[in-house]
Amino acid sequence: MKHTVFVLYSPLVDRYFVGSSSNPEKAINRHNSGKNKHTKSGIPWRVVCQKTFDTVEKAKEAEASIKSSGDRTELESRIEKLK
């Protein structure tokens, strides 16, 4: 089953959010509607990038790699590689 990793950015709080979903449009809309307590303060979120993988496992691996970034420079570098 296809699974998409997406990266959102909020200029309001100057923060990134990394997630994955089999229905990324729905997930992104949820973040921008205030229904997620972790992203509510950053509305509006904009999509920086998204990449679809053939399996959930590959998507989760990519998501974990981005999330394990040690600092912002490394995070932004990993986001660029995902594009």
Backbone as CSV, one residue per row, in Angstrom:
resi,resn,N_x,N_y,N_z,CA_x,CA_y,CA_z,C_x,C_y,C_z
1,MET,0.839,-1.176,0.000,0.000,0.000,0.000,0.890,1.246,0.000
2,LYS,0.565,2.196,-0.827,1.328,3.444,-0.922,1.164,4.244,0.367
3,HIS,2.246,4.918,0.753,2.252,5.723,1.975,3.121,6.941,1.700
4,THR,2.679,8.104,2.131,3.371,9.351,1.832,3.943,9.997,3.087
5,VAL,5.184,10.432,2.969,5.825,11.230,4.013,5.656,12.688,3.581
6,PHE,5.258,13.536,4.524,5.110,14.949,4.208,5.793,15.800,5.264
7,VAL,6.266,16.951,4.814,6.905,17.904,5.723,6.134,19.212,5.611
8,LEU,5.687,19.701,6.757,4.966,20.967,6.820,5.848,21.997,7.512
9,TYR,5.630,23.257,7.177,6.363,24.339,7.830,5.382,25.428,8.217
10,SER,5.579,25.962,9.421,4.761,27.072,9.893,5.637,28.299,10.089
11,PRO,5.440,29.344,9.284,6.196,30.577,9.491,5.810,31.259,10.810
12,LEU,4.605,31.022,11.262,4.126,31.639,12.494,4.971,31.233,13.698
13,VAL,5.299,29.942,13.798,6.106,29.450,14.926,7.509,29.021,14.478
14,ASP,7.810,29.208,13.186,9.106,28.851,12.614,9.504,27.428,12.992
15,ARG,8.594,26.498,12.638,8.794,25.102,13.005,8.376,24.182,11.868
16,TYR,9.032,23.021,11.802,8.670,21.987,10.842,7.867,20.907,11.552
17,PHE,7.028,20.240,10.774,6.322,19.061,11.262,6.485,17.982,10.209
18,VAL,6.885,16.795,10.628,7.079,15.667,9.712,6.062,14.592,10.067
19,GLY,5.341,14.123,9.055,4.358,13.078,9.285,4.262,12.154,8.097
20,SER,3.444,11.122,8.236,3.214,10.216,7.113,1.776,9.719,7.178
21,SER,1.256,9.367,6.016,-0.138,8.945,5.942,-0.408,8.251,4.612
22,SER,-1.415,7.399,4.615,-1.872,6.814,3.350,-2.816,7.786,2.643
23,ASN,-3.246,8.823,3.358,-4.101,9.865,2.791,-3.544,11.231,3.224
24,PRO,-2.457,11.672,2.569,-1.784,12.891,3.021,-2.637,14.156,2.960
25,GLU,-3.508,14.255,1.971,-4.342,15.450,1.876,-5.233,15.590,3.118
26,LYS,-5.811,14.490,3.531,-6.658,14.487,4.722,-5.840,14.836,5.967
27,ALA,-4.654,14.257,6.075,-3.793,14.510,7.232,-3.364,15.979,7.285
28,ILE,-2.987,16.523,6.155,-2.547,17.922,6.098,-3.712,18.850,6.432
29,ASN,-4.887,18.548,5.912,-6.069,19.352,6.247,-6.373,19.300,7.739
30,ARG,-6.159,18.143,8.332,-6.383,18.003,9.777,-5.442,18.916,10.569
31,HIS,-4.193,18.984,10.136,-3.227,19.851,10.819,-3.604,21.326,10.655
32,ASN,-4.131,21.685,9.515,-4.501,23.084,9.273,-5.879,23.455,9.808
33,SER,-6.616,22.480,10.295,-7.949,22.789,10.830,-7.944,22.913,12.352
34,GLY,-6.786,22.691,12.968,-6.684,22.813,14.417,-7.097,21.575,15.178
35,LYS,-7.245,20.455,14.494,-7.687,19.214,15.143,-6.531,18.395,15.720
36,ASN,-5.313,18.884,15.561,-4.146,18.200,16.125,-3.492,19.139,17.121
37,LYS,-3.421,18.720,18.383,-2.908,19.612,19.427,-1.438,19.977,19.231
38,HIS,-0.666,19.129,18.545,0.755,19.407,18.348,1.009,20.452,17.272
39,THR,0.051,20.660,16.388,0.261,21.606,15.293,-0.717,22.780,15.323
40,LYS,-1.631,22.768,16.256,-2.672,23.796,16.325,-2.094,25.215,16.396
41,SER,-1.029,25.399,17.166,-0.466,26.737,17.359,0.237,27.283,16.123
42,GLY,0.517,26.436,15.131,1.265,26.874,13.963,0.449,27.153,12.719
43,ILE,-0.854,27.086,12.818,-1.717,27.294,11.653,-1.486,28.697,11.096
44,PRO,-1.306,28.873,9.809,-1.395,27.878,8.747,-0.050,27.181,8.493
45,TRP,-0.143,25.887,8.189,1.014,25.089,7.811,1.054,25.018,6.300
46,ARG,2.252,25.065,5.739,2.370,24.898,4.284,3.211,23.660,4.005
47,VAL,2.902,23.005,2.919,3.619,21.787,2.542,4.963,22.181,1.938
48,VAL,6.035,21.695,2.552,7.382,21.935,2.052,7.719,20.875,1.017
49,CYS,7.388,19.635,1.327,7.594,18.550,0.375,6.794,17.330,0.817
50,GLN,6.592,16.452,-0.129,5.982,15.157,0.176,6.497,14.137,-0.832
51,LYS,6.659,12.927,-0.349,7.161,11.855,-1.207,6.403,10.579,-0.880
52,THR,5.968,9.898,-1.929,5.197,8.671,-1.767,6.108,7.457,-1.928
53,PHE,5.915,6.494,-1.031,6.687,5.258,-1.032,5.765,4.083,-1.323
54,ASP,6.350,2.986,-1.798,5.565,1.802,-2.144,5.018,1.067,-0.928
55,THR,5.707,1.203,0.200,5.267,0.492,1.401,5.256,1.424,2.612
56,VAL,4.459,1.050,3.596,4.406,1.791,4.857,5.776,1.751,5.533
57,GLU,6.428,0.607,5.468,7.726,0.439,6.117,8.769,1.425,5.575
58,LYS,8.817,1.565,4.245,9.777,2.496,3.640,9.447,3.934,4.023
59,ALA,8.171,4.262,4.068,7.759,5.619,4.449,8.122,5.902,5.902
60,LYS,7.848,4.951,6.786,8.161,5.136,8.210,9.669,5.266,8.433
61,GLU,10.437,4.536,7.629,11.892,4.619,7.703,12.364,6.030,7.320
62,ALA,11.816,6.556,6.235,12.175,7.908,5.788,11.724,8.951,6.815
63,GLU,10.532,8.780,7.358,10.017,9.701,8.371,10.924,9.688,9.610
64,ALA,11.302,8.511,10.055,12.166,8.389,11.238,13.533,9.017,10.987
65,SER,14.041,8.861,9.792,15.338,9.450,9.448,15.293,10.967,9.545
66,ILE,14.233,11.558,9.032,14.101,13.014,9.089,13.932,13.471,10.537
67,LYS,13.102,12.765,11.281,12.829,13.146,12.663,14.041,12.983,13.571
68,SER,14.984,12.131,13.193,16.148,11.895,14.042,17.253,12.927,13.824
69,SER,16.985,13.929,13.025,17.972,14.981,12.770,18.406,15.621,14.080
70,GLY,19.700,15.855,14.207,20.240,16.409,15.440,19.994,17.887,15.629
71,ASP,19.983,18.633,14.536,19.747,20.072,14.640,19.008,20.549,13.398
72,ARG,18.696,21.820,13.376,17.887,22.359,12.284,18.596,22.262,10.932
73,THR,19.890,22.505,10.906,20.642,22.423,9.649,20.567,21.016,9.076
74,GLU,20.740,20.024,9.928,20.655,18.630,9.488,19.226,18.293,9.058
75,LEU,18.246,18.784,9.798,16.846,18.567,9.448,16.555,19.115,8.060
76,GLU,16.963,20.345,7.809,16.709,20.961,6.507,17.457,20.243,5.394
77,SER,18.631,19.713,5.683,19.385,18.936,4.699,18.637,17.651,4.345
78,ARG,18.099,16.984,5.357,17.346,15.743,5.109,16.042,16.029,4.355
79,ILE,15.436,17.161,4.640,14.226,17.538,3.909,14.566,17.745,2.432
80,GLU,15.675,18.412,2.154,16.098,18.631,0.770,16.328,17.311,0.046
81,LYS,16.901,16.329,0.743,17.154,15.014,0.137,15.854,14.279,-0.170
82,LEU,14.827,14.538,0.631,13.530,13.896,0.408,12.871,14.422,-0.867
83,LYS,13.115,15.686,-1.168,12.515,16.304,-2.363,13.017,15.596,-3.564
